């Protein structure tokens, strides 16, 4: 079970996902063989997750200092025991949906999970599987930047989590870092939109971000990229995807 605890800024509502800049590094993915819809390999060399105890206050953790207005929480409070769901639970929920995967387009289930396309590269399937694990976790500014596994994630924390799961990143990044990460322009499978205050992406046709979380309770949606300030976003994609 890979838990994902990362805070992803609510689209265009929070002033920024996180403020302490970290360098994004592209890690060459290891050799892969099988590809399955629920593939979600365990990320390596990640910080130890901090798991709150019921009835006990969370330990003090150094958080990056906000550079803008106070963050807006989405979903239930993140101080409880909310945790990412396991790979097995993701597979069970996808099977219960009764939906069949298409060959090139991700499918959105009624529970707000994404069914990976049959023809998607393994890295894309890994991104989708990791996104399903944190799809319903709440938003918290800075979530996922102190620890890889968290109880809530902001916008860049969410994307960092799923990219680390697919070995596309070796550590968390903030939204501003993603404006120059990877290759320019839209990708065949994954397209990232990023500026200094927010980031979201499309994976095999489905949107993954905290705006969708606020609207539907899941980070996955069919929402169009219709932000009024969309021209301020850099458009990037992971190399080869």
N, C-alpha and C positions, 0 to 999 in steps of 0.2 A: 504494500500500500504506500503510495506516495502522497504525502500530505502537502497541500499547497497553501501557504499562508502569505499572501502578498497584497498590498493595498494599492488599488488602482484608482486614480482620480476620476471622479464623475465627469463625463465628457463635457468640456467647456464650462463647467460650473465651478470647479476648484481652480485656483490660480495655477497650480502645478501639481504633477504627480508626486514628485519628491525633488529636493533641491540639491543635495550633495551629488555632484557629477561623478560618475564612474566611467571608466573607459570600457566600451563594449569590445569584446574580442571574439572573433569568429573561430570556433573550434571545428576542426575537420571531423565529421561524424565517423565513428568506427564502422567497420565493415558490417553490413546488415544482410540478413538472408531472408527470413520469413516476413510477410507483411499481413497483419490482421487488423480488422476494424478497431479492436480494442487494444492494440499494441501500445504499451506505455512503459518503457524501460526505466529502471531506477536511475535517477541522475546521480552522478558521482561527485564526491568531494564537496558536498554542500554543507553549510553551517548546521549545527545541531538545532533542531526545532525547539522552541520554547512552548511548552504545553501548559496552559493555566490549569490550576486545580479548582475543583468545584468548591465554592465558598471562600476561596482564598484570593487575595489580590494578586494581580500579575506582577512578576518581578520587574524592577526598574530596568529599562533598556534605553540606551542612548538612541534618540530619534533625530533625524535630520531636522534642522530648524526651518519652519515654514517661511516662504518668501512672499506669500500673498495672503488673501483672506482666509478665515477659518474654513476648514474642510466641511463638506456636507456628507453626512453618513447616509448610506443606502442599505436598506434591509435591517435585520435585527441587530441589536448591540453586539459588538465583536469581543466583549469581555467575557463571554461565556465559554462553552465548550464546542462551539461550531468547528467542524473539521472537514477537510476535503473528503469526498467519498472515495472508496477503494476502486481499483480496476475491476474487481469482481462485481461490485455494485453497479458500476457503469455498464458492464456487459449485460447484467441482468435487466437493467432498465431499458437498454437499447433493444434487447430481445423482446421485452414485454410490449414495446411500442408497436410491434407488428409491421414495421416499415422495412422495406428492402433498400439496400444501398444502390445508388445509381453508379454509373461508371465514371462520371467526371464532376458531378455536383454534390456537395455535402447536403444532407437532408436534415431539417430541423424537426425534432419530435415534439409532441404536445407537452412534454415535461421540460422542454428547453435544453435538450441535449443535442449534440451534433453527430450524425452518422456519417463516417468518412466515406468518400467515394472509393469504389473498388480499384480504380486505376491510379489512385493517388500514390506518390512516392512514400516510402516508409516514414521519412521525416515529417511529412504532412499528416500522416496518420497518427504519429506520436504527438504532434502539436494538438490535434483534435482530441485525442484521448486525454491529454493533460488538461486541456481546456474544459472538458466535461467534469473533471474532478473538482474544479473550483468554480464551475459555472454558477452555482447558487450561493457561494460564500459572499458575505457582505463587503461593502466598500469601507476602507479606512485609509486616510491619507498616510502615505509612507509604508503601508502594509506590503510585506514581501521584500523590503529593502534591507532589513536588519537580519532576518532569517529567511532561508529558502521556503521552509514550511511555516505557514502562519495561519491565523484564524480569519483573516480578512486581507484583501489586496486592493491597492489603488490601480490606476490604469497601466502605468509602466511596470508595476509589480506583477500584474497579471500576465502581461506579454513576456516579461522576463522569465516567469515561472514556466510557461509552456515552451519557450525557446530553449531554456536550459534542459527541459525534459527531452527535447529532440536534439540536444547537443549542438544547437546553433549559437548559443551563448555560453560563456563560462562563468558568468556572474550577473547580478542584477544591474540594470541600467535605468536611468531616468528618461523621461520623454524627450528632453532636449538632445540626449545622446543618439536617439534613434533617427534624428533628422539627417545624420550623416552616416548611418550604419548601413551595411549591405550595399546593394547596387541601386542606382537611381531608377525611378519609374515603377510602374506596376509589374507584378510578377505573374507567372502563369498560374500559380497555386496560392501564393500569399502576397498580399499588398498591404503595406504599413502606411498609415497616415500619422504624422507626428509634427508637433511644434513644441515650443518651450513649455506650454501649459497643459497639453493633453496628447494622448496617443490612442489610436484604435487600429484595428486591422480587419481585413477580409481573408478568410481561409476557405478555399474551394467554394466561394460564393456566399458564405455566411459571415455576418459581422460578429466580431468579438470585442466587447468593450463594456465600460461601466455605465454608459448612457442606456444601453439596452437593459442592463441590470436594474436601473432605476425604473424603467418603463414596464418590464415584463417579469422581473425576478430572476432572469438568467442573463449571463454575459453573451450568450448566443442569440442572434436574431436575424431577421430578413430586412432589417432597417437599411434604408438607402443612405449614402454619404451625401446628405443634403444640408450640412452645417452652413450657416450664412457666411462664415469666415473660412470656408474650405480652402480658399486660395492661399491662406497663411500656412497650410500644412505642407510639409515635405512629403513626397511620395517615394517610398523605398520598398525593396523586397530582399529576402534572403538570397544570397548567390545561388544560382541554379534552380531556384523555386519561383 
